[in-house]
């Protein structure tokens, strides 16, 4: 059901309900899976550690053989082997026997504890064990309990444990976890294909000689780069004229090829705001127009062929704000990527703010847990330069009283 002038929270609800996640999956090599979202629970096929493992450098022994051991009355052990991480001792430790062992090495059979190297004596001046007629031996000067300093097989992770759940984005951390689990291929969702377009016959590409009455485009550039930053490089991009037939043709093709189409410009009520004319020409259903937010209030959300299209204001900061708050929500739902969910926190104002002019969302800088603002006179919808150095968008609904230093406000981290 079509709606106008809705609350931001209602816009979220509509986008969430209308957008269906991508269902197609593919298998990726782990080395190429960074930024993809898992399409199934990924389980480890073995215990971690896969064998009883020494957590320190010392001596694998039987605890019963240290009963009553002190510095004055040490327990004496004959060293029968030395084992480093990566080795595997096949000997079984008997009464009065020890294996010198290093961190990470498998604990030999027969041992039920690891004595600290610091609890041993028997070194010569060159830090070597003394050799006696019956072999090399060490003296342990402390009593140990069964299973002391003993890492059991599977005590960290049991075989069959889910190490990375379904619908989880793979980052360098998950990549390391999966690699340590011996997994080199993962089943992931296909990344959504996104088309990004800007409308306006006044726009020119950077690098071209600027003609009278024209301006250089900013929106196509920053929207494309922002999508790349998020891990979803655009499939299609373009600068479109103020011609509803031409725009309809291109957006129809983009909708056929892409899972999400984002446009900037042409959403208000002016003579050149052509998106209203384009949508019926391509049999797209307009779901809502107008969100109670400034800047960016004329935003439109539409559907065609079961796919979402988000139409943003042409003013650069308005386009940025509605992309972060609306278009990114559609991308989150399509991709199953919860890292795209808006990160909202409450912070303390580090300065007062009163020159509001009805705007709800303000460029801001979060620094040392306090919120500050760029120069107030630059807080206009068309001014993107004042976003340089900003790392969040502050939500400051209009109110009768100025916002004072120390007030708590909500921000959206970028």
C-alpha positions as CSV (number, residue, x, y, z in Angstrom):
1,X,0.0,0.0,0.0
2,X,1.4,3.4,-1.1
3,X,2.3,5.8,1.7
4,X,3.6,9.4,1.9
5,X,5.4,11.4,4.5
6,X,6.2,8.5,6.8
7,X,8.5,8.2,9.9
8,X,12.0,6.9,9.4
9,X,11.2,3.8,11.5
10,X,8.2,3.0,9.2
11,X,10.5,3.3,6.2
12,X,12.8,0.8,7.8
13,X,9.9,-1.6,8.4
14,X,8.7,-1.3,4.8
15,X,12.1,-1.9,3.3
16,X,12.7,-4.8,5.7
17,X,9.3,-6.4,4.7
18,X,9.6,-5.7,1.0
19,X,13.2,-6.8,0.3
20,X,14.0,-10.5,-0.1
21,X,17.5,-11.8,0.4
22,X,19.5,-13.2,-2.4
23,X,19.1,-17.0,-2.5
24,X,21.7,-18.0,-5.1
25,X,24.9,-19.5,-3.5
26,X,28.3,-20.3,-4.8
27,X,31.4,-22.0,-3.5
28,X,34.5,-19.8,-2.9
29,X,38.0,-20.6,-2.1
30,X,38.8,-19.3,1.3
31,X,41.5,-17.1,-0.1
32,X,38.7,-15.4,-2.2
33,X,35.9,-15.4,0.3
34,X,36.6,-12.2,2.2
35,X,33.6,-10.0,2.3
36,X,31.1,-12.7,1.4
37,X,28.3,-14.0,3.6
38,X,28.1,-17.6,4.6
39,X,25.1,-19.5,3.2
40,X,25.3,-22.3,5.8
41,X,26.7,-23.1,9.2
42,X,30.4,-24.1,8.9
43,X,31.5,-26.8,11.3
44,X,34.9,-28.1,12.2
45,X,35.6,-31.7,11.5
46,X,38.0,-32.5,14.3
47,X,38.8,-31.6,17.9
48,X,40.9,-28.6,18.8
49,X,43.5,-29.4,20.0
50,X,43.4,-32.7,18.1
51,X,45.5,-34.4,20.8
52,X,46.4,-33.7,24.4
53,X,48.7,-30.8,24.2
54,X,51.3,-29.2,26.4
55,X,50.5,-25.6,27.3
56,X,54.0,-24.7,28.3
57,X,57.7,-25.7,28.2
58,X,58.6,-28.3,30.8
59,X,58.5,-32.0,31.4
60,X,55.8,-34.6,30.7
61,X,55.6,-36.8,33.8
62,X,53.4,-38.9,36.0
63,X,52.0,-36.7,38.8
64,X,52.2,-39.7,41.3
65,X,56.0,-39.6,40.9
66,X,56.2,-36.1,42.4
67,X,54.5,-36.9,45.7
68,X,56.4,-35.2,48.5
69,X,58.8,-33.5,46.1
70,X,60.5,-30.4,47.6
71,X,63.7,-28.4,47.0
72,X,65.3,-30.4,49.8
73,X,63.9,-33.7,48.6
74,X,63.4,-33.5,44.8
75,X,61.9,-36.2,42.7
76,X,64.4,-37.5,40.1
77,X,63.3,-38.4,36.6
78,X,65.2,-40.0,33.7
79,X,64.6,-38.1,30.4
80,X,63.7,-40.6,27.7
81,X,63.0,-38.2,24.9
82,X,62.6,-34.6,23.8
83,X,59.5,-33.4,21.9
84,X,58.9,-30.1,20.1
85,X,55.7,-28.8,18.6
86,X,55.1,-30.8,15.5
87,X,56.9,-33.9,16.8
88,X,55.0,-37.0,18.0
89,X,56.6,-39.1,20.7
90,X,55.7,-42.8,20.4
91,X,57.1,-43.7,23.8
92,X,55.0,-44.4,26.9
93,X,56.1,-42.7,30.0
94,X,56.7,-45.1,32.9
95,X,57.6,-44.6,36.6
96,X,60.4,-42.1,37.2
97,X,60.5,-41.2,33.5
98,X,60.0,-37.8,31.8
99,X,59.9,-36.4,28.3
100,X,61.2,-32.9,27.9
101,X,58.4,-31.1,26.1
102,X,57.8,-27.7,24.5
103,X,54.6,-25.6,24.1
104,X,52.1,-27.1,21.6
105,X,53.7,-30.6,21.5
106,X,51.5,-33.7,22.0
107,X,51.6,-35.1,25.5
108,X,53.0,-38.6,25.4
109,X,51.0,-41.6,26.7
110,X,51.5,-42.3,30.4
111,X,51.9,-38.6,31.4
112,X,49.1,-36.9,33.3
113,X,50.8,-33.5,34.0
114,X,53.4,-31.1,32.8
115,X,56.0,-29.9,35.3
116,X,57.2,-26.3,34.8
117,X,60.7,-26.0,33.5
118,X,61.2,-23.5,36.4
119,X,60.5,-26.3,38.9
120,X,63.4,-28.4,37.6
121,X,67.1,-28.6,38.6
122,X,69.9,-30.4,37.0
123,X,71.4,-27.8,34.6
124,X,75.1,-27.3,34.0
125,X,76.8,-24.0,33.3
126,X,75.9,-24.1,29.6
127,X,72.2,-24.6,30.4
128,X,72.3,-28.3,29.5
129,X,71.0,-31.3,31.4
130,X,73.7,-33.3,33.2
131,X,74.3,-36.7,31.9
132,X,74.7,-39.6,34.3
133,X,75.5,-43.3,33.9
134,X,71.8,-44.1,33.5
135,X,71.2,-41.3,31.0
136,X,70.1,-37.7,31.3
137,X,68.0,-36.9,34.3
138,X,66.2,-33.9,35.8
139,X,65.1,-33.2,39.4
140,X,61.6,-31.8,40.0
141,X,61.3,-29.8,43.2
142,X,57.5,-29.4,43.4
143,X,54.5,-31.7,43.8
144,X,52.0,-31.9,41.0
145,X,48.4,-33.0,40.8
146,X,46.8,-35.2,38.1
147,X,46.0,-33.2,34.9
148,X,47.9,-30.1,36.1
149,X,49.2,-28.0,33.1
150,X,47.4,-30.5,30.8
151,X,45.4,-29.4,27.7
152,X,42.9,-32.1,26.8
153,X,42.0,-33.0,23.3
154,X,39.0,-31.0,22.2
155,X,39.0,-28.6,25.2
156,X,38.9,-25.6,22.9
157,X,36.6,-26.8,20.2
158,X,34.8,-30.1,19.8
159,X,34.4,-31.8,16.4
160,X,31.1,-30.8,14.9
161,X,31.1,-27.3,16.5
162,X,29.8,-24.4,14.3
163,X,32.9,-22.2,14.0
164,X,31.2,-19.7,11.6
165,X,27.4,-19.5,11.5
166,X,25.2,-19.0,8.6
167,X,24.5,-15.4,7.5
168,X,27.9,-14.2,8.8
169,X,30.2,-12.0,6.8
170,X,33.7,-13.4,6.4
171,X,36.4,-11.0,7.6
172,X,40.1,-11.7,8.3
173,X,39.1,-13.1,11.7
174,X,36.7,-15.7,10.2
175,X,39.2,-16.5,7.5
176,X,41.8,-17.3,10.2
177,X,39.3,-19.5,12.1
178,X,38.3,-21.4,9.0
179,X,41.9,-21.9,8.0
180,X,42.8,-23.3,11.4
181,X,39.8,-25.7,11.0
182,X,41.4,-27.0,7.8
183,X,38.6,-25.5,5.6
184,X,39.7,-24.2,2.2
185,X,36.3,-23.8,0.5
186,X,33.1,-22.1,1.8
187,X,29.5,-21.9,0.6
188,X,28.5,-18.3,0.4
189,X,25.6,-16.2,-1.0
190,X,26.1,-14.5,-4.3
191,X,26.8,-10.8,-3.7
192,X,23.8,-8.6,-4.8
193,X,24.3,-6.7,-8.0
194,X,23.8,-3.0,-7.6
195,X,23.1,-0.3,-10.1
196,X,23.8,3.3,-9.3
197,X,22.6,6.3,-11.4
198,X,22.4,10.0,-11.1
199,X,19.9,12.2,-13.0
200,X,20.4,15.8,-14.1
201,X,21.2,17.3,-17.5
202,X,23.4,19.8,-15.7
203,X,25.9,17.2,-14.6
204,X,29.3,16.6,-16.1
205,X,32.0,14.1,-15.4
206,X,35.1,15.2,-13.6
207,X,37.9,15.9,-16.0
208,X,35.7,17.3,-18.7
209,X,35.9,21.1,-19.5
210,X,33.2,22.7,-17.4
211,X,30.5,24.2,-19.6
212,X,28.4,27.3,-18.7
213,X,25.5,26.3,-16.5
214,X,26.9,22.9,-15.7
215,X,28.3,21.4,-12.5
216,X,30.6,18.4,-11.9
217,X,28.9,15.3,-10.5
218,X,29.7,14.3,-6.9
219,X,27.0,11.8,-6.1
220,X,27.8,9.0,-8.6
221,X,31.4,9.1,-7.5
222,X,30.8,9.0,-3.7
223,X,27.9,6.5,-3.9
224,X,30.0,4.1,-6.1
225,X,33.0,4.4,-3.8
226,X,30.9,4.0,-0.7
227,X,29.5,0.8,-2.1
228,X,33.0,-0.5,-2.9
229,X,34.0,0.4,0.7
230,X,31.1,-1.8,2.0
231,X,32.2,-4.6,-0.3
232,X,29.5,-4.3,-3.0
233,X,31.0,-2.6,-6.1
234,X,28.3,-1.4,-8.5
235,X,27.4,-3.6,-11.4
236,X,26.2,-0.7,-13.4
237,X,26.6,3.1,-13.1
238,X,25.5,6.0,-15.2
239,X,24.8,9.8,-15.5
240,X,21.3,10.2,-16.9
241,X,19.7,13.3,-18.6
242,X,16.4,14.8,-17.5
243,X,14.5,12.7,-20.1
244,X,11.9,10.4,-18.6
245,X,11.8,8.1,-21.6
246,X,15.6,7.7,-21.6
247,X,15.8,7.2,-17.9
248,X,13.0,4.7,-18.0
249,X,14.8,2.6,-20.6
250,X,18.0,2.6,-18.6
251,X,16.4,1.9,-15.3
252,X,14.3,-0.9,-16.8
253,X,17.5,-2.6,-18.1
254,X,19.3,-2.0,-14.7
255,X,16.4,-3.5,-12.8
256,X,16.5,-6.6,-15.1
257,X,20.2,-7.0,-14.5
258,X,20.6,-5.9,-10.8
259,X,19.1,-6.8,-7.5
260,X,19.1,-3.2,-6.3
261,X,18.9,0.0,-8.2
262,X,19.8,3.3,-6.5
263,X,19.2,6.6,-8.1
264,X,20.0,10.2,-7.0
265,X,18.0,13.2,-8.2
266,X,14.5,13.8,-9.6
267,X,12.5,12.9,-6.5
268,X,11.0,16.2,-5.4
269,X,8.2,18.2,-7.0
270,X,10.0,20.3,-9.6
271,X,9.5,20.3,-13.3
272,X,12.7,18.2,-13.8
273,X,11.9,15.7,-10.9
274,X,11.3,12.9,-13.4
275,X,11.4,9.8,-11.2
276,X,7.7,10.2,-10.6
277,X,7.2,9.9,-14.4
278,X,9.7,7.1,-14.9
279,X,8.2,4.6,-12.4
280,X,4.9,4.1,-14.1
281,X,6.6,3.8,-17.5
282,X,8.6,0.8,-16.3
283,X,5.6,-0.7,-14.3
284,X,7.4,-0.1,-11.0
285,X,5.2,0.2,-7.8
286,X,5.9,3.3,-5.7
287,X,5.8,2.0,-2.1
288,X,6.5,5.3,-0.3
289,X,7.5,8.8,-1.0
290,X,8.6,11.2,1.6
291,X,10.3,10.4,4.9
292,X,10.1,12.7,7.9
293,X,13.8,13.5,7.9
294,X,15.9,16.4,6.8
295,X,17.9,16.4,4.7
296,X,16.6,13.8,2.2
297,X,12.9,13.9,2.9
298,X,11.7,13.4,-0.7
299,X,13.2,9.9,-0.9
300,X,11.2,7.3,-2.8
301,X,11.2,3.5,-2.4
302,X,9.8,1.4,-5.2
303,X,9.6,-2.2,-6.3
304,X,9.8,-3.7,-9.8
305,X,10.0,-7.5,-10.5
306,X,10.2,-8.1,-6.8
307,X,13.4,-6.0,-6.6
308,X,13.9,-2.9,-4.6
309,X,14.8,0.5,-6.0
310,X,15.8,3.4,-3.8
311,X,15.6,6.9,-5.2
312,X,17.5,9.5,-3.3
313,X,17.6,13.3,-3.3
314,X,20.0,15.0,-5.7
315,X,21.6,17.2,-3.0
316,X,24.9,15.6,-2.1
317,X,24.6,15.4,1.7
318,X,20.9,14.5,1.5
319,X,21.9,11.7,-0.9
320,X,24.6,10.6,1.5
321,X,22.2,10.6,4.5
322,X,19.4,8.7,2.8
323,X,21.9,6.2,1.3
324,X,23.3,5.4,4.8
325,X,19.8,5.3,6.4
326,X,17.7,3.7,3.7
327,X,19.5,2.3,0.7
328,X,22.0,0.5,2.9
329,X,19.1,-1.2,4.7
330,X,17.9,-2.7,1.5
331,X,21.4,-3.8,0.7
332,X,21.7,-5.4,4.1
333,X,18.5,-7.4,3.6
334,X,19.5,-8.5,0.1
335,X,23.0,-9.6,1.1
336,X,22.2,-11.2,4.5
337,X,25.1,-9.0,5.7
338,X,24.4,-7.8,9.2
339,X,27.5,-5.7,9.3
340,X,25.5,-3.2,7.2
341,X,23.0,-2.7,9.9
342,X,23.2,0.9,11.0
343,X,25.4,1.3,14.1
344,X,23.5,3.6,16.4
345,X,24.8,4.7,19.7
346,X,24.2,7.5,22.2
347,X,26.9,10.0,22.9
348,X,27.4,13.3,24.8
349,X,27.5,16.6,23.0
350,X,30.8,18.3,23.4
351,X,29.4,21.7,22.4
352,X,26.0,23.3,22.2
353,X,24.0,23.3,18.9
354,X,21.2,25.7,18.1
355,X,21.2,26.7,14.4
356,X,19.0,23.9,13.2
357,X,16.7,25.2,10.4
358,X,14.5,22.1,10.8
359,X,17.1,19.5,10.0
360,X,17.1,16.2,11.8
361,X,20.4,14.8,10.7
362,X,23.6,16.8,11.1
363,X,27.2,16.0,10.0
364,X,29.3,15.4,13.1
365,X,32.6,14.3,14.5
366,X,32.9,11.8,17.4
367,X,36.1,12.4,19.2
368,X,37.1,11.2,22.7
369,X,33.5,10.1,23.4
370,X,32.2,13.6,22.7
371,X,30.3,14.9,19.7
372,X,31.4,18.0,17.8
373,X,30.3,19.7,14.6
374,X,31.9,21.4,11.6
375,X,31.0,25.0,11.1
376,X,27.2,25.5,11.4
377,X,26.9,27.7,8.4
378,X,28.1,24.8,6.2
379,X,25.3,22.5,7.3
380,X,23.4,22.6,4.0
381,X,22.0,19.7,1.9
382,X,24.1,20.6,-1.1
383,X,27.4,21.0,0.8
384,X,29.4,17.8,0.8
385,X,32.7,19.3,1.6
386,X,31.7,19.8,5.3
387,X,31.6,16.0,5.6
388,X,35.4,15.9,5.3
389,X,36.7,14.7,8.6
390,X,33.3,13.7,9.9
391,X,32.7,10.1,11.1
392,X,29.1,10.1,12.0
393,X,25.6,11.6,11.4
394,X,24.0,13.0,14.5
395,X,20.2,12.8,14.9
396,X,19.0,16.2,16.3
397,X,15.2,16.5,15.8
398,X,14.0,20.1,15.8
399,X,13.0,21.3,19.3
400,X,12.1,24.6,21.0
401,X,15.3,24.8,23.1
402,X,18.9,24.6,21.7
403,X,20.8,21.4,22.3
404,X,23.3,22.1,25.1
405,X,26.8,20.8,25.8
406,X,26.4,17.6,27.9
407,X,23.1,16.5,26.3
408,X,22.8,12.9,25.1
409,X,22.0,12.4,21.5
410,X,21.8,9.5,19.0
411,X,24.4,9.1,16.2
412,X,24.9,6.8,13.2
413,X,28.5,5.8,12.9
414,X,29.9,5.8,9.4
